[in-house]
């Protein structure tokens, strides 16, 4: 769109209509040679009707036709004819409107001149007015075609944007599939070996503590494989297809998690089963990460997992005592608590973690009860 067209598009429609009424009235006043009460009435009615040309284009066009009788070339009928042509796609209907305009402009005025004007002049006037009436119709059809073209270009641009989005989604889907294969091939193989070795140790050893440690390692390895399969399934899932997923952990799985954590942990408190699924999952993942950190960084420590509800908030607090022996050097991404904070923020909650004055460590998650 040109700069002039953009500026014209910013002018309010009522302002344009009032300006056209003023121009039409001035045109009638200048070109009316012989004023009569009937001619003035036609002029006032036709010019004033232009205000409603957008809502009732054909009715306004009919009201402006009498002005063509009293004036050789009138702005009001041509503006009304342009409005009709801009909104109508019926070519025959537009041809009738052009003919009506030409006929109205060919009728002699005042009526006393009917006998003085010959057929030749009447025909010339008709052709002249016919040519004049064609112009606003062609211009109106041009504006209509331009508007249709602009709308079509917008649709094409939207289709291209949608195609770009689909292409980006397809690329992401391929990357996710490749990542899922890598995770499955590398991580599951290693964890499976750990589970097998732990099972063999559990059978071969005679030391009760070693057997219990092997059982815990094997149990954790199996749980890790299940979690890995869930993540692989999620990565392979396509946005447009329903995928069978492993059931996500809930509050009902917390006791089993605490018992199989490999630490001396106690679960206290209770939450209503009506807590939303995302909130239950966040609580479970918080406890899982906190107990994993206790096992890695505080060997020999005991932990207390407390579920609680305060007003419209629910949460969990995991507190562990200081370690009783030095911790081993284990690899870690240092992203566990960061991920938990991000999960809590998504649910409009908070996560606080840090050491206490007694030398222990505490992780506290607070989430609104209505989080979803």
TITORDO-530435 format. One record per residue (C-alpha): residue number from 1; residue in one letter; x, y, z. Coordinates in Angstrom, 3 decimals. Layout:
<recs>
+-----+------+----------+----------+----------+
| pos | code |     east |    north |       up |
+-----+------+----------+----------+----------+
| NUM |    A |        X |        Y |        Z |
...
+-----+------+----------+----------+----------+
</recs>
This chain:
<recs>
+-----+------+----------+----------+----------+
| pos | code |     east |    north |       up |
+-----+------+----------+----------+----------+
|   1 |    X |    0.000 |    0.000 |    0.000 |
|   2 |    X |    1.314 |    3.450 |   -0.892 |
|   3 |    X |    1.940 |    6.168 |    1.669 |
|   4 |    X |   -1.013 |    8.212 |    0.417 |
|   5 |    X |   -3.268 |    5.149 |    0.613 |
|   6 |    X |   -2.093 |    4.453 |    4.138 |
|   7 |    X |   -2.823 |    8.035 |    5.205 |
|   8 |    X |   -6.248 |    7.913 |    3.548 |
|   9 |    X |   -7.033 |    4.663 |    5.354 |
|  10 |    X |   -6.448 |    6.368 |    8.696 |
|  11 |    X |   -9.161 |    8.975 |    8.102 |
|  12 |    X |  -12.330 |    7.973 |   10.025 |
|  13 |    X |  -15.247 |    6.921 |    7.805 |
|  14 |    X |  -17.702 |    9.502 |    9.270 |
|  15 |    X |  -15.265 |   12.300 |    8.438 |
|  16 |    X |  -15.026 |   11.084 |    4.840 |
|  17 |    X |  -18.811 |   10.856 |    4.528 |
|  18 |    X |  -19.370 |   14.351 |    5.930 |
|  19 |    X |  -16.746 |   15.726 |    3.548 |
|  20 |    X |  -18.517 |   14.067 |    0.614 |
|  21 |    X |  -21.836 |   15.561 |    1.744 |
|  22 |    X |  -20.243 |   19.017 |    1.791 |
|  23 |    X |  -18.676 |   18.550 |   -1.658 |
|  24 |    X |  -21.957 |   17.238 |   -3.107 |
|  25 |    X |  -23.917 |   20.135 |   -1.643 |
|  26 |    X |  -21.417 |   22.640 |   -3.046 |
|  27 |    X |  -21.607 |   20.937 |   -6.440 |
|  28 |    X |  -25.412 |   21.172 |   -6.501 |
|  29 |    X |  -25.336 |   24.810 |   -5.413 |
|  30 |    X |  -22.850 |   25.764 |   -8.143 |
|  31 |    X |  -24.391 |   23.791 |  -11.025 |
|  32 |    X |  -28.107 |   24.292 |  -10.381 |
|  33 |    X |  -29.168 |   26.989 |  -12.842 |
|  34 |    X |  -32.817 |   27.297 |  -11.957 |
|  35 |    X |  -33.849 |   26.691 |   -8.362 |
|  36 |    X |  -37.256 |   25.258 |   -7.539 |
|  37 |    X |  -38.651 |   23.915 |   -4.310 |
|  38 |    X |  -38.706 |   20.418 |   -5.793 |
|  39 |    X |  -35.097 |   20.704 |   -6.975 |
|  40 |    X |  -33.940 |   21.956 |   -3.583 |
|  41 |    X |  -35.789 |   19.107 |   -1.877 |
|  42 |    X |  -34.117 |   16.585 |   -4.196 |
|  43 |    X |  -30.711 |   18.116 |   -3.493 |
|  44 |    X |  -31.127 |   18.138 |    0.301 |
|  45 |    X |  -32.437 |   14.559 |    0.351 |
|  46 |    X |  -29.789 |   13.176 |   -1.976 |
|  47 |    X |  -26.814 |   14.934 |   -0.399 |
|  48 |    X |  -27.918 |   14.119 |    3.125 |
|  49 |    X |  -28.413 |   10.445 |    2.214 |
|  50 |    X |  -24.691 |   10.093 |    1.482 |
|  51 |    X |  -24.107 |    9.803 |    5.218 |
|  52 |    X |  -25.747 |    6.353 |    5.071 |
|  53 |    X |  -24.110 |    5.176 |    1.834 |
|  54 |    X |  -22.018 |    2.487 |    3.551 |
|  55 |    X |  -25.013 |    0.831 |    5.245 |
|  56 |    X |  -27.642 |    1.245 |    2.507 |
|  57 |    X |  -25.722 |    1.769 |   -0.761 |
|  58 |    X |  -28.519 |    0.991 |   -3.220 |
|  59 |    X |  -31.187 |    2.957 |   -1.320 |
|  60 |    X |  -28.882 |    5.982 |   -1.158 |
|  61 |    X |  -28.177 |    5.612 |   -4.873 |
|  62 |    X |  -31.912 |    5.769 |   -5.643 |
|  63 |    X |  -32.324 |    8.842 |   -3.433 |
|  64 |    X |  -29.537 |   10.662 |   -5.289 |
|  65 |    X |  -30.853 |    9.938 |   -8.790 |
|  66 |    X |  -33.308 |   12.914 |   -8.812 |
|  67 |    X |  -30.304 |   15.237 |   -8.497 |
|  68 |    X |  -29.173 |   14.062 |  -11.937 |
|  69 |    X |  -32.433 |   15.419 |  -13.318 |
|  70 |    X |  -31.823 |   18.947 |  -12.042 |
|  71 |    X |  -28.044 |   19.062 |  -12.614 |
|  72 |    X |  -25.973 |   18.155 |  -15.653 |
|  73 |    X |  -23.173 |   16.398 |  -13.738 |
|  74 |    X |  -23.770 |   15.755 |  -10.027 |
|  75 |    X |  -21.235 |   14.465 |   -7.495 |
|  76 |    X |  -23.772 |   12.825 |   -5.165 |
|  77 |    X |  -25.163 |   10.225 |   -7.638 |
|  78 |    X |  -21.662 |    9.349 |   -8.820 |
|  79 |    X |  -20.436 |    8.823 |   -5.255 |
|  80 |    X |  -23.471 |    6.646 |   -4.512 |
|  81 |    X |  -22.893 |    4.691 |   -7.723 |
|  82 |    X |  -19.241 |    4.153 |   -6.774 |
|  83 |    X |  -20.314 |    2.788 |   -3.368 |
|  84 |    X |  -22.727 |    0.343 |   -5.002 |
|  85 |    X |  -20.037 |   -0.832 |   -7.439 |
|  86 |    X |  -17.516 |   -1.220 |   -4.628 |
|  87 |    X |  -19.800 |   -3.619 |   -2.748 |
|  88 |    X |  -21.634 |   -5.507 |   -5.494 |
|  89 |    X |  -20.306 |   -8.355 |   -7.659 |
|  90 |    X |  -23.392 |   -8.575 |   -9.853 |
|  91 |    X |  -22.406 |   -7.154 |  -13.225 |
|  92 |    X |  -25.965 |   -7.072 |  -14.560 |
|  93 |    X |  -27.146 |   -5.176 |  -11.502 |
|  94 |    X |  -24.378 |   -2.618 |  -11.986 |
|  95 |    X |  -25.319 |   -2.244 |  -15.648 |
|  96 |    X |  -28.888 |   -1.432 |  -14.598 |
|  97 |    X |  -27.583 |    1.197 |  -12.150 |
|  98 |    X |  -25.485 |    2.785 |  -14.898 |
|  99 |    X |  -28.516 |    2.880 |  -17.203 |
| 100 |    X |  -30.675 |    4.467 |  -14.492 |
| 101 |    X |  -28.045 |    7.129 |  -13.928 |
| 102 |    X |  -27.836 |    7.887 |  -17.651 |
| 103 |    X |  -31.620 |    8.039 |  -17.984 |
| 104 |    X |  -31.957 |   10.377 |  -15.000 |
| 105 |    X |  -29.293 |   12.653 |  -16.446 |
| 106 |    X |  -31.041 |   12.729 |  -19.852 |
| 107 |    X |  -34.449 |   13.880 |  -18.638 |
| 108 |    X |  -34.911 |   17.612 |  -19.472 |
| 109 |    X |  -35.373 |   19.997 |  -16.538 |
| 110 |    X |  -37.623 |   21.844 |  -15.920 |
| 111 |    X |  -40.380 |   19.620 |  -17.342 |
| 112 |    X |  -41.582 |   22.500 |  -19.555 |
| 113 |    X |  -38.496 |   21.935 |  -21.707 |
| 114 |    X |  -39.639 |   18.478 |  -22.811 |
| 115 |    X |  -41.125 |   19.787 |  -26.042 |
| 116 |    X |  -38.121 |   21.985 |  -26.787 |
| 117 |    X |  -35.464 |   19.245 |  -26.590 |
| 118 |    X |  -35.359 |   16.983 |  -29.607 |
| 119 |    X |  -34.670 |   13.271 |  -29.733 |
| 120 |    X |  -31.130 |   13.839 |  -31.030 |
| 121 |    X |  -30.100 |   15.978 |  -28.066 |
| 122 |    X |  -31.805 |   13.573 |  -25.676 |
| 123 |    X |  -29.809 |   10.685 |  -27.153 |
| 124 |    X |  -26.586 |   12.690 |  -26.945 |
| 125 |    X |  -27.272 |   13.516 |  -23.317 |
| 126 |    X |  -27.955 |    9.831 |  -22.646 |
| 127 |    X |  -24.637 |    8.715 |  -24.190 |
| 128 |    X |  -22.781 |   11.491 |  -22.404 |
| 129 |    X |  -24.264 |   10.557 |  -19.008 |
| 130 |    X |  -23.752 |    6.864 |  -19.753 |
| 131 |    X |  -20.047 |    7.447 |  -20.251 |
| 132 |    X |  -19.859 |    9.484 |  -17.055 |
| 133 |    X |  -21.717 |    6.790 |  -15.058 |
| 134 |    X |  -19.377 |    4.035 |  -16.248 |
| 135 |    X |  -16.348 |    5.736 |  -14.645 |
| 136 |    X |  -17.356 |    5.371 |  -10.946 |
| 137 |    X |  -18.496 |    1.792 |  -11.600 |
| 138 |    X |  -15.120 |    0.856 |  -13.065 |
| 139 |    X |  -13.334 |    2.617 |  -10.236 |
| 140 |    X |  -15.513 |    0.851 |   -7.641 |
| 141 |    X |  -14.805 |   -2.520 |   -9.233 |
| 142 |    X |  -11.091 |   -1.688 |   -9.220 |
| 143 |    X |  -11.191 |   -0.905 |   -5.496 |
| 144 |    X |  -13.086 |   -4.146 |   -4.887 |
| 145 |    X |  -10.511 |   -6.156 |   -6.870 |
| 146 |    X |   -7.679 |   -4.462 |   -4.981 |
| 147 |    X |   -9.315 |   -5.328 |   -1.668 |
| 148 |    X |   -9.784 |   -8.936 |   -2.769 |
| 149 |    X |   -6.170 |   -9.105 |   -3.870 |
| 150 |    X |   -4.962 |   -7.751 |   -0.523 |
| 151 |    X |   -7.091 |  -10.316 |    1.299 |
| 152 |    X |   -5.737 |  -13.078 |   -0.920 |
| 153 |    X |   -2.154 |  -11.970 |   -0.263 |
| 154 |    X |   -2.835 |  -12.088 |    3.471 |
| 155 |    X |   -4.187 |  -15.618 |    3.133 |
| 156 |    X |   -1.118 |  -16.647 |    1.143 |
| 157 |    X |    1.163 |  -15.122 |    3.780 |
| 158 |    X |   -0.738 |  -16.938 |    6.539 |
| 159 |    X |   -0.429 |  -20.187 |    4.588 |
| 160 |    X |    3.309 |  -19.629 |    4.184 |
| 161 |    X |    3.686 |  -18.882 |    7.883 |
| 162 |    X |    1.743 |  -22.037 |    8.714 |
| 163 |    X |    4.011 |  -23.982 |    6.354 |
| 164 |    X |    7.089 |  -22.558 |    8.068 |
| 165 |    X |    5.704 |  -23.574 |   11.457 |
| 166 |    X |    5.006 |  -27.095 |   10.208 |
| 167 |    X |    8.522 |  -27.298 |    8.779 |
| 168 |    X |   10.018 |  -26.171 |   12.089 |
| 169 |    X |    7.876 |  -28.705 |   13.977 |
| 170 |    X |    9.011 |  -31.460 |   11.628 |
| 171 |    X |   12.641 |  -30.510 |   12.228 |
| 172 |    X |   12.094 |  -30.554 |   15.994 |
| 173 |    X |   10.369 |  -33.935 |   15.713 |
| 174 |    X |   13.375 |  -35.356 |   13.839 |
| 175 |    X |   15.763 |  -33.987 |   16.462 |
| 176 |    X |   13.630 |  -35.413 |   19.249 |
| 177 |    X |   13.554 |  -38.816 |   17.565 |
| 178 |    X |   17.331 |  -38.767 |   17.141 |
| 179 |    X |   17.807 |  -37.707 |   20.764 |
| 180 |    X |   15.479 |  -40.451 |   21.970 |
| 181 |    X |   17.485 |  -43.048 |   20.046 |
| 182 |    X |   20.735 |  -41.764 |   21.532 |
| 183 |    X |   19.303 |  -41.807 |   25.048 |
| 184 |    X |   17.940 |  -45.296 |   24.623 |
| 185 |    X |   21.106 |  -46.730 |   23.061 |
| 186 |    X |   23.577 |  -45.174 |   25.503 |
| 187 |    X |   21.834 |  -44.662 |   28.840 |
| 188 |    X |   19.600 |  -47.730 |   28.889 |
| 189 |    X |   22.529 |  -49.985 |   28.042 |
| 190 |    X |   24.597 |  -48.672 |   30.925 |
| 191 |    X |   21.741 |  -48.746 |   33.419 |
| 192 |    X |   20.785 |  -52.269 |   32.338 |
| 193 |    X |   24.346 |  -53.423 |   33.035 |
| 194 |    X |   24.148 |  -51.812 |   36.482 |
| 195 |    X |   20.878 |  -53.636 |   37.179 |
| 196 |    X |   22.301 |  -56.973 |   36.026 |
| 197 |    X |   25.476 |  -56.569 |   38.077 |
| 198 |    X |   23.488 |  -55.523 |   41.134 |
| 199 |    X |   21.232 |  -58.571 |   40.741 |
| 200 |    X |   24.250 |  -60.863 |   40.497 |
| 201 |    X |   25.808 |  -59.269 |   43.579 |
| 202 |    X |   22.539 |  -59.646 |   45.475 |
| 203 |    X |   22.545 |  -63.391 |   44.795 |
| 204 |    X |   26.281 |  -64.000 |   45.333 |
| 205 |    X |   27.029 |  -61.994 |   48.471 |
| 206 |    X |   26.468 |  -63.312 |   51.961 |
| 207 |    X |   26.798 |  -59.960 |   53.709 |
| 208 |    X |   23.273 |  -58.704 |   54.661 |
| 209 |    X |   24.237 |  -55.051 |   54.259 |
| 210 |    X |   25.827 |  -55.697 |   50.863 |
| 211 |    X |   22.760 |  -57.694 |   49.798 |
| 212 |    X |   20.469 |  -54.831 |   50.849 |
| 213 |    X |   22.652 |  -52.303 |   48.986 |
| 214 |    X |   22.596 |  -54.492 |   45.880 |
| 215 |    X |   18.816 |  -54.801 |   46.137 |
| 216 |    X |   18.497 |  -51.023 |   46.403 |
| 217 |    X |   20.827 |  -50.489 |   43.425 |
| 218 |    X |   18.862 |  -52.960 |   41.327 |
| 219 |    X |   15.537 |  -51.382 |   42.333 |
| 220 |    X |   16.784 |  -47.906 |   41.488 |
| 221 |    X |   18.167 |  -49.127 |   38.165 |
| 222 |    X |   14.824 |  -50.634 |   37.209 |
| 223 |    X |   13.023 |  -47.423 |   38.226 |
| 224 |    X |   15.520 |  -45.415 |   36.179 |
| 225 |    X |   14.892 |  -47.586 |   33.135 |
| 226 |    X |   11.141 |  -47.033 |   33.513 |
| 227 |    X |   11.677 |  -43.279 |   33.770 |
| 228 |    X |   13.958 |  -43.415 |   30.727 |
| 229 |    X |   11.326 |  -45.242 |   28.692 |
| 230 |    X |    8.811 |  -42.570 |   29.634 |
| 231 |    X |   11.162 |  -39.799 |   28.524 |
| 232 |    X |   11.956 |  -41.604 |   25.269 |
| 233 |    X |    8.241 |  -42.020 |   24.582 |
| 234 |    X |    7.674 |  -38.320 |   25.225 |
| 235 |    X |   10.508 |  -37.356 |   22.911 |
| 236 |    X |    9.159 |  -39.578 |   20.159 |
| 237 |    X |    5.607 |  -38.363 |   20.602 |
| 238 |    X |    4.262 |  -36.283 |   17.735 |
| 239 |    X |    2.075 |  -33.296 |   18.463 |
| 240 |    X |   -0.746 |  -34.559 |   16.248 |
| 241 |    X |   -0.988 |  -38.153 |   17.498 |
| 242 |    X |   -2.002 |  -39.658 |   20.804 |
| 243 |    X |    0.819 |  -41.657 |   22.396 |
| 244 |    X |    0.572 |  -44.243 |   25.118 |
| 245 |    X |    2.650 |  -42.996 |   28.040 |
| 246 |    X |    3.777 |  -44.657 |   31.205 |
| 247 |    X |    1.576 |  -43.447 |   34.101 |
| 248 |    X |    3.181 |  -40.442 |   35.768 |
| 249 |    X |    4.016 |  -40.600 |   39.497 |
| 250 |    X |    1.514 |  -39.255 |   42.029 |
| 251 |    X |    1.303 |  -38.803 |   45.779 |
| 252 |    X |    0.371 |  -42.474 |   46.100 |
| 253 |    X |    3.880 |  -43.384 |   44.904 |
| 254 |    X |    5.708 |  -41.265 |   47.479 |
| 255 |    X |    5.919 |  -43.936 |   50.190 |
| 256 |    X |    7.475 |  -46.424 |   47.780 |
| 257 |    X |    9.918 |  -43.739 |   46.624 |
| 258 |    X |   10.978 |  -42.970 |   50.196 |
| 259 |    X |   11.373 |  -46.639 |   51.096 |
| 260 |    X |   13.509 |  -47.390 |   48.016 |
| 261 |    X |   15.600 |  -44.218 |   48.202 |
| 262 |    X |   18.594 |  -45.919 |   49.805 |
| 263 |    X |   18.581 |  -43.471 |   52.739 |
| 264 |    X |   17.053 |  -43.522 |   56.196 |
| 265 |    X |   14.048 |  -41.390 |   55.385 |
| 266 |    X |   10.665 |  -40.948 |   57.050 |
| 267 |    X |    7.462 |  -39.736 |   55.377 |
| 268 |    X |    5.081 |  -37.664 |   57.496 |
| 269 |    X |    1.958 |  -35.681 |   56.799 |
| 270 |    X |   -0.769 |  -36.301 |   54.267 |
| 271 |    X |   -2.338 |  -34.439 |   51.366 |
| 272 |    X |   -5.777 |  -34.754 |   49.835 |
| 273 |    X |   -5.924 |  -36.923 |   46.687 |
| 274 |    X |   -7.822 |  -34.057 |   45.039 |
| 275 |    X |   -4.551 |  -32.137 |   44.587 |
| 276 |    X |   -4.028 |  -31.484 |   40.884 |
| 277 |    X |   -1.932 |  -33.929 |   38.874 |
| 278 |    X |    0.769 |  -31.350 |   37.944 |
| 279 |    X |    1.122 |  -30.421 |   41.622 |
| 280 |    X |    1.377 |  -34.079 |   42.656 |
| 281 |    X |    4.041 |  -34.663 |   40.027 |
| 282 |    X |    6.006 |  -31.598 |   41.172 |
| 283 |    X |    5.922 |  -32.801 |   44.791 |
| 284 |    X |    7.069 |  -36.276 |   43.747 |
| 285 |    X |    9.947 |  -34.920 |   41.644 |
| 286 |    X |   11.027 |  -32.603 |   44.460 |
| 287 |    X |   11.191 |  -35.474 |   46.950 |
| 288 |    X |   12.987 |  -37.638 |   44.396 |
| 289 |    X |   15.648 |  -34.991 |   43.703 |
| 290 |    X |   16.084 |  -34.111 |   47.375 |
| 291 |    X |   16.576 |  -37.751 |   48.441 |
| 292 |    X |   18.984 |  -38.296 |   45.553 |
| 293 |    X |   21.040 |  -35.333 |   46.751 |
| 294 |    X |   21.000 |  -36.689 |   50.302 |
| 295 |    X |   22.289 |  -40.041 |   49.080 |
| 296 |    X |   25.004 |  -38.398 |   46.965 |
| 297 |    X |   26.176 |  -35.530 |   49.182 |
| 298 |    X |   25.240 |  -36.542 |   52.745 |
| 299 |    X |   26.190 |  -40.208 |   53.308 |
| 300 |    X |   24.800 |  -41.601 |   56.538 |
| 301 |    X |   22.357 |  -38.727 |   57.004 |
| 302 |    X |   18.699 |  -39.244 |   57.847 |
| 303 |    X |   15.927 |  -37.393 |   56.070 |
| 304 |    X |   12.420 |  -36.312 |   56.935 |
| 305 |    X |    9.846 |  -35.830 |   54.174 |
| 306 |    X |    6.909 |  -33.735 |   55.397 |
| 307 |    X |    3.766 |  -33.147 |   53.371 |
| 308 |    X |    1.750 |  -30.118 |   54.440 |
| 309 |    X |   -1.087 |  -27.794 |   53.519 |
| 310 |    X |   -1.370 |  -24.140 |   54.551 |
| 311 |    X |   -4.524 |  -22.365 |   53.442 |
| 312 |    X |   -4.684 |  -22.480 |   49.669 |
| 313 |    X |   -1.126 |  -23.804 |   49.332 |
| 314 |    X |    0.270 |  -27.314 |   49.492 |
| 315 |    X |    3.848 |  -28.432 |   49.555 |
| 316 |    X |    6.577 |  -30.660 |   50.850 |
| 317 |    X |    9.647 |  -30.075 |   53.002 |
| 318 |    X |   12.609 |  -32.446 |   52.840 |
| 319 |    X |   15.163 |  -31.963 |   55.624 |
| 320 |    X |   18.272 |  -34.078 |   56.147 |
| 321 |    X |   20.749 |  -34.206 |   59.002 |
| 322 |    X |   24.466 |  -33.531 |   58.496 |
| 323 |    X |   26.421 |  -36.424 |   56.909 |
| 324 |    X |   28.174 |  -38.935 |   59.175 |
| 325 |    X |   30.927 |  -39.800 |   56.691 |
| 326 |    X |   32.655 |  -38.109 |   53.742 |
| 327 |    X |   30.747 |  -38.059 |   50.483 |
| 328 |    X |   32.046 |  -39.683 |   47.329 |
| 329 |    X |   32.930 |  -37.665 |   44.260 |
| 330 |    X |   29.990 |  -38.300 |   41.910 |
| 331 |    X |   29.232 |  -36.639 |   38.573 |
| 332 |    X |   26.379 |  -34.168 |   38.533 |
| 333 |    X |   24.942 |  -31.541 |   36.212 |
| 334 |    X |   24.028 |  -29.119 |   39.032 |
| 335 |    X |   20.726 |  -28.608 |   37.224 |
| 336 |    X |   18.395 |  -30.634 |   39.453 |
| 337 |    X |   17.319 |  -27.809 |   41.753 |
| 338 |    X |   17.245 |  -25.375 |   38.838 |
| 339 |    X |   14.779 |  -27.626 |   37.055 |
| 340 |    X |   12.667 |  -27.931 |   40.194 |
| 341 |    X |   12.525 |  -24.140 |   40.569 |
| 342 |    X |   11.437 |  -23.776 |   36.960 |
| 343 |    X |    8.734 |  -26.410 |   37.473 |
| 344 |    X |    7.528 |  -24.575 |   40.601 |
| 345 |    X |    7.436 |  -21.212 |   38.783 |
| 346 |    X |    5.368 |  -22.715 |   35.970 |
| 347 |    X |    2.815 |  -23.761 |   38.613 |
| 348 |    X |    3.001 |  -20.275 |   40.239 |
| 349 |    X |    4.825 |  -21.703 |   43.253 |
| 350 |    X |    8.238 |  -21.347 |   44.894 |
| 351 |    X |   11.117 |  -23.642 |   45.803 |
| 352 |    X |   13.643 |  -22.788 |   48.506 |
| 353 |    X |   16.757 |  -24.858 |   49.145 |
| 354 |    X |   19.741 |  -24.287 |   51.352 |
| 355 |    X |   21.563 |  -25.198 |   54.568 |
| 356 |    X |   20.064 |  -24.545 |   58.005 |
| 357 |    X |   21.699 |  -23.083 |   61.092 |
| 358 |    X |   22.000 |  -26.592 |   62.585 |
| 359 |    X |   24.171 |  -27.770 |   59.691 |
| 360 |    X |   21.464 |  -29.752 |   57.960 |
| 361 |    X |   19.973 |  -29.082 |   54.514 |
| 362 |    X |   16.355 |  -28.292 |   53.669 |
| 363 |    X |   14.347 |  -28.223 |   50.420 |
| 364 |    X |   10.873 |  -26.659 |   50.619 |
| 365 |    X |    8.317 |  -26.565 |   47.797 |
| 366 |    X |    5.150 |  -24.455 |   47.945 |
| 367 |    X |    2.476 |  -24.687 |   45.227 |
| 368 |    X |   -1.059 |  -23.269 |   45.055 |
| 369 |    X |   -3.707 |  -25.930 |   45.647 |
| 370 |    X |   -5.407 |  -24.930 |   42.393 |
| 371 |    X |   -2.228 |  -25.249 |   40.287 |
| 372 |    X |   -2.814 |  -26.985 |   36.964 |
+-----+------+----------+----------+----------+
</recs>
